[in-house]
Amino acid sequence: MHKTLLALATALLLSSTVATGPVLAGESETRIGVEAHEVVPGLRDAALRSDLAYRVVESLTTEVGPRLAGSEADARAVAWAEAKFHELGFDKVWKEPVTFPKWERRSEHARVLGANAQPLTITALGGSPGGTVEGEVVRFADLAALEAAPAGSLAGKIAFVDYRMERARDGAGYGPGSRVRSRGPSAAIRAGAAGYVMRSAGTDSHRNPHTGITRFDEGLQPIPSAALSVPDADQLARLVARGTTRLQLALDCGWTGTATSYNVIGQINGSERPEEVVVIGGHLDSWDLGTGAVDDGAGVGITMAAGALIGQLPAPPARSIRVVAFANEEQGLYGGKAYAEAHKDEVGLHVIGAESDFGAGRIYGYSSSAPAYAEPADKAIAEALAPLGIVHMPGEGGPGPDIGPMAANGVAWARLAQDGTDYFDLHHTPDDTFDKIDPEALAQNVAAYAVFAYLAASNEVQHGFGSAPRDTPPAED
């Protein structure tokens, strides 16, 4: 999952400006009919009994494995997704191209030199250049301390940011942790550093480093940049505390031109207004260290299964259910941005969107950007989710990463908040594998997404959740 400042800032902005929007002229209250509510108990129970999502995630992670954007495995994942949508009975399946810079990882090593010589477990940050550097390690407690380092003060040295990420159910600790990854290398370059290492943005204590994309500010010459596993960060900090410590960092990785992948889309056609769609989805790509089970095979499995179960009902909802397996979320929301651009003239046809991209933990909260006139429908959805242990949390949160770009265009969003207490133990590590998926928790997610999507697609008012083109999209941070 790629949660940069841009995604977080957009989410906060949208949650504060869309949810409290005025009633549009001529709009009646948005409600959901009795007939739709009568379908919910059976749909919810069928989802809780089903192991479909579990089988979908098993298939993706076993048959394809890790799916680094632009790789051969990414292409196989696209073919897998097309075939799976057809197998699951979706009425319409298609692809939309997404082009982006291609980054490759080939090898990575780090070792302490001198009297305390020993290897350290590291992984290159996505976007890092290759190269081998040696230098004295200078430890900084956090990003602010590194950013305060005078220009030239780290000449020939390796900057080490030793910030410890905090655990939180809603993942709030990831913002500060990911900023160390995204902004730290540029701060190190400004201070003259030859290389950059950081304590991984994670909450585990295993010897598994966490990768993730980084950025280099325009005009700066990139330097080799990597993340240490948490135990290795502790080890390096102890060594630095004992005296001068020299490190060798050797990375073979880098950008290799451009690649084209695809957003893969499956649709269950609506019975009355098929051109109007409720969008749900997850991202198909993953980092290359694990097999991308919780990030984001789970999201793909949850939303594919939810759409398929709706498609198995005796009658579909009035509007279509569109499931998107987004391309290359990890390296910059490329799939979400491409979808938003391709469908920018169809904002009014997108009823509402929601993305599953925070692992496979149980959903505990529901919120949306629904305006005041849509409160009856929004509350009806919350009430239908309550038997699953989901609490209505109006006014909280924001859109998922790939939903963010279309939300910036004016599409309404919903948030089905997953328990991420343990998510950052696995996130972007070799430990993100299928055995970490809890089948019962996954089924609860499917039930929630199926109920949400079905009811949202059954609302009785066009543009019922507030989707409308924006004259001026929110500024990006």
N, C-alpha and C positions, 0 to 999 in steps of 0.2 A: 504494500500500500504506500503511495507517494503523497505524503501530507506536508507540503511545503508551506511557507508563510502565505503564499498566494492562495492555496486552497483553504487554509484556516481563516485568513482574513475575509475571503469571499463568503465563507460559511457564516461568519459572524455578521457581516454586513447584510447578507440576505435575510438572516433570521431576525434582524432588528428592523428591516425596512419592508419586507414583503408580508410578514405575518399580521401586521397591524394595518394593512392597506385599507383604504376606504371602500365602501360598497360602490360598485360600478353602477352608473346610471342605467336604470331599467332592469337591473339584476334582481331576481327573486332569490329567496333563501335556497341554498343547495341542500337537498335532502336525498335520502336513499329509500326506495320503495319497500313496502312490506314483503313483496315477493323475493327480493334479494336477501333480505334478512332471514327468510325461511330457509334459504340454501346454505347459510353459513355453518350451522352446527354439523351437518353432514360433511361439508368440505373440510372443516377444521379437524374433525375426527378422522377422516380418511387420510389427511396429511400426517397426523400424529401416528397413525398405524403404518404408514408407508416408509420403506427404506430406499426409495428411489433416489433421493439426493445423495445418500451414502454410496449407492452404487455408481452414481455419476462421478463423484469425486474419486472413488477408487479407480474407475476406468481412466479418467484423465491423468491422475498421478502415476498410474502403473503403465499405461500404454504410451504416454508421452513423456512423463517425468518433468524435469525443470524446463522452463519455456522462456529463456532470455529473449527479449524482443529483437527481432531480426535474425534470429538463429534458425538453423534447420529444424530444430524442435518446435520453434514458434510456428513455422509453416505446417508442420504436422498437427499442431494444436488447432490451427484454423480448419484443416480438413476434418479433424476429429469433431470439432464443434458443429460443422455443417452436417456431418453424418448423424451426430447425436440428436440434433433438432429434428431431422427427418425421422429417425427411429422413434422419437417420443411423440410423433404425430402432429407436429406444428403445421398449421395450414400453409404458411409461407415461410421460406428460408432464403436469405440472401446475404451477400457480403458487400461492404463498403470499404474502399482502400484508405489506408492510413500510412503516410510516409514520414520518416523521421531519421535523424542521424543514428548510425549503428556503432555500438560500443562492444568490444570483446574483452573477455578476461582469459588469459592464457596461463600465467603462473604468478605466484606471490610468495615471498619469503621475507622474514625479518629475523635478525639475531643481534643479541648484545655482544659487543666486542670486548676484548681485554681480559682482565683477571677474572671477571664473572661471566665469561662467555657462555651463552646459552641461546637456544632458539625461542622465538615468541610466535604465538598463533595470531595471525592477522588476516584480513581480507582487503583487497583494493576497494576503494569507494567507486561506485559507478561514475564514469566521466573522468576518472583519474588518468593521466598519461602514464606510460611506462617509464622505466629508468631505474638506475641503482644509485643510491646516495648513502653517504656515511657522514655522521656528524654527532656532536654532543647533543644530548637530549635536554631540552628546557621544558620543565613542567609548568602548566598553568591550571589553576583550580577550575576555571570556567572560561567561557567565551569572552566575557567582558574583560578579563585579565589579559587575554591574548590581544584583544583589540586595542588595549591601552599600551601595548609594547611599542616603544619608539621605533621609527623607521631605521633599518640597518642593525638593530640590536640583536637580531637572530642570524646574522650573516654566517653562512656555512653550517648552521645548526638545524636540528630537527625539532619542531614545535610539537608538544604533547599536551592536549587538553584532557584533563582527568575529571570531567564532569559526570556525576553519577545520576542517572535518570530515575525519577520517582515512579513507583507503581500506582496506578489509579484505575478504577473500574471503567471510567469513560476515556481513558487514554490521555488525560490532560498532561501527563508528564512528557509526552512525546514531542510537544511543541518545542520546549527548551532543548531537549536532546537532539532533535533533528536540526535545529539551528546550528549546533556545534558542527554537524556534518556538512550543512549547506554553506555556512559562512566562514567556518574555521579556516579552510585552506586559503581563501583570499586574504584573511587577516594575517595568516602566517607569511604569505608572500610579501605583503606590505612591510612586514618587519624584517624581511630579508631571508627567511628560512629556505633551506634547500629541500626540506621534506616535511610532511605532516602526518601525525598519528593521533588518534583519539580513542578514549574509552568508548566502546560500542554504545549506541543508543538502544539499550535493552535493559531488562530487569532481571535477567537470569544470573546464575553464578556458574554456568557451564563454560567449558573451553570452546565455545562456538562464537566466532566473531559475527557481527551484524553488518551486512553491506547496506547499500542504499545510494541513491544518486547524490552527487555534489555538484556545485557550480563554481565557476571561476569568473570573477568580475571582468568586464571588458577592459582590455588594455593590460591585463596581467599575464605573465608567462606561467602556465600551470606547472605545478610540482607534483611528484609522486605523493599520493594521499591514501591513507589506509585506516582501518579500524582494528583495534586490539580486542580480543575477547576480554570479558570482565576479569577473569583471574589473571590474565597476562597484563592488563592495565594495573592491577594491584601489584603484580610483581615488578613491573617497570617503575612504579611510584616508589616502592621500597628501595630499589636499587639507586634511584636518583637521590633519595633521602640520605643514602650512605656516602655519596660523593659523585664526582664526575662520571657520567655514564655515556658511552658511545654506542650508537646503534647503526646497523646496516639495514637499509630497506631496499628490497629488490622487487620491482613489479614489472611484469610483462603484460601489458593491456593497453587499450586505447581506442580511439575513434577510427573507423575504417570505411568511411563513405556514408552512403544512405541505404536504407532498406524500406521495403513496402510490405506491410502486413495488412490485416483486415479487421474491422468490426464485423463480427458474425452475428446475424440477427434472425431470431425465430419469432413468428407471430401467430397467435390464436385470434382469428378474425371475429369481430363483434357481430352481433345479430342485427343491430339496428343502425349503428353509426360506426361502421368498421374503419372509416378514415380517421376517427378520433382514437387516440391510443393512451394507455397507461404504460409507462416504461419502467421496467425493473431490470436489474442486471448485476454483473460483477465483471472483474477484468480477467482476461484469458492469459495474459503473460505473467511471468513470475521471475524472480531472481534465480540464479543458477546454482546456489549452494545446496538447497534442499530440493523438494519436489513440488513446492508451491501448493501445499494442501490447505493450510489455513489462510494463505495469502497468495492467490485468492480462489483456489479451487473450490473452497467451501461456498463462496459467493456465487460462482457459476453453477454449482450443483443445486444450491438452495433455490435460485431463481428459475433455472431450467425446470426443476421439479414442480415448483409452484405453478408455472405456466402450463406444464403438461397436465397437472391435476385439474386445473380449470378447464382445459381442453377436453377432459374426460367427462365433464358434467353433461347431463341430458340436454341442456341448452346453454350456450355461451352468454356472457353478459352483453349489454348493449354495445359497449365499445370494445376495441381490440386490446389484447394484452401483448405487449411487445417486450421480448427478452433480448437484451444486448450483452454479448460477450465482448467487452471492450478490449481494443489493442493497446499495447504499450502504455499502461497507466504508470508503471514504476519509474519510468525515466522522464516523465513530464506531462502526464495526462493527455498524451497524444490522441488516444482513441476518443476520449470525451470531448476534446476540442474539435476533432474532425467531425464527430456526430453533430455537435452543436452548429458547426459551420454548414454542414450538408443540409440541415433541417431548420436553418434560421428563419426561413419563410413559412414554417409550419408550427410556430410556437403555439398558436391558438388551437391547434389540433392535438397538442400534447396535454392531456388532462392533468397529469402529475407524474413525477418520477421519483424512484427510490433505488439506491444501490446498496448491496451487501458487500462490504469491503472492510470488515473488522474482525475476521476470523470466524470461528464456529461456536462461540459461547452463546448462551441463552439470551434472547431479547428480553429486556426488562422495561423499556420505555418507548413510547410513541409520541411524536410531535410532527408538525408540518407547518408550511408557510400559509395555510389556508386563511383567507381574510375573514372579516367578521361575518359576512353573509353566508359563509360556508361552514360556520360553527355547527349547525345541526348535523351535517354529514360527517364532519371531522369527529364530533363526539360519538356519533353512531359507530364509526370505525373503531374508536378507542374502546367503546363498550363491547364490541365483538372480539377485541383482542384481550380483554380483561381475563377471561377464563384461562388464558395461556400464561397468566402471571405478569402481564404487561400493564404498566401504569401510564396513564395519560400525563404527558409532561409538556403542556402547551407553552410556546415561547422559548423552548430550549433547543440547542443544537443547530445544525445546518445541514445542507445537502451533502451526500457522499461525494468523493473526489471527482468521479467522472460525470456526475450529475451537475456539479458546480458550473461548468461552462454553459450548459443549456439553461440552468437556473439564472445565470447572469443575463441570458437573452430574454428571460421572462417566464420560463416554465416553472410551474409550482413544484415544490418538492416535499417529500416526507422523509422522516428519519425513524428507523426501527433500530433503537440503540441496543447493541450487543454488550454483554459483560466482557470487557477486555482486560480483566484483572491479570490474567496470565498470558495475554496475547503477545506482549513484548518480551516474553521468555523465548518465543519461537520466531518472531518476526525477522525476516531477511537472514535467517541462519540455516546451517545444514540440518538443523533439528526440525524444520518445517516439513514434516512428513505425514503420511496418511494415518499412521497409528495414533496421532494426536487428536483425531476427530472423534467426538462423542456422538454416537448415532442418535441418542434420545434428544440431545441438545440441537442437533442438526434438524431433526424432525420438527421440533418446536419452532425453529426458524422458518421452515417450509410452511407450516401451518399459518404463521403470522403473515408471511408474504402473500400466500394464497388468499387469505381472508382480506387483507388490505387491498390487493390488486383487484379482486373480484368486486368488492363493494365500491371502490373508487370508480371502476368501470361501469357501475350500475347507477351512478348518481343521475338525477333527473333534470339537471340544468347544464346547458353547454357552457364551457369554460368554468365549470362549477367550483374549481379550487383556486381560481384566480390567475391561470395562465393567460398572459397577454404580452405582446411585444413591448420591449422597453425602447423608449426614444433614445436614451443614452445609457448604455450598459455601465455598471459600477466600475470605477477605476481599479486596475490591478495594482497590488502592492509589489 
